[in-house]
Amino acid sequence: MVKILYKPLGLLFGVLGGLVASAVFKRLWALLGHEEAAPQPTDRDRTWKEVLTAAALQGAVFALVKAAVDRGGAAGARRLTGTWPD
């Protein structure tokens, strides 16, 4: 029963986490002294270094936020139900 209730909430939190991760990445990219928008891989006016740095940073931010959201959701479910969702 816990799994049935946990799945929809996990999906919702995943979407919200993606929105948070996107905002965090944009802010971090701007704080690092770059323009507002990260470069697209096909932008011919950007260097390889710039494109790959942006991609690596974006991946790290999204992975960190996803892990935090997933872990927080599982911990919350455990507090509410007494069991850890698998």
Secondary structure, 3 states (H helix, E strand, C coil): CHHHHHHHHHHHHHHHHHHHHHHHHHHHHHHCCCCCCCCCCCCCCCCHHHHHHHHHHHHHHHHHHHHHHHHHHHHHHHHHHCCCCC
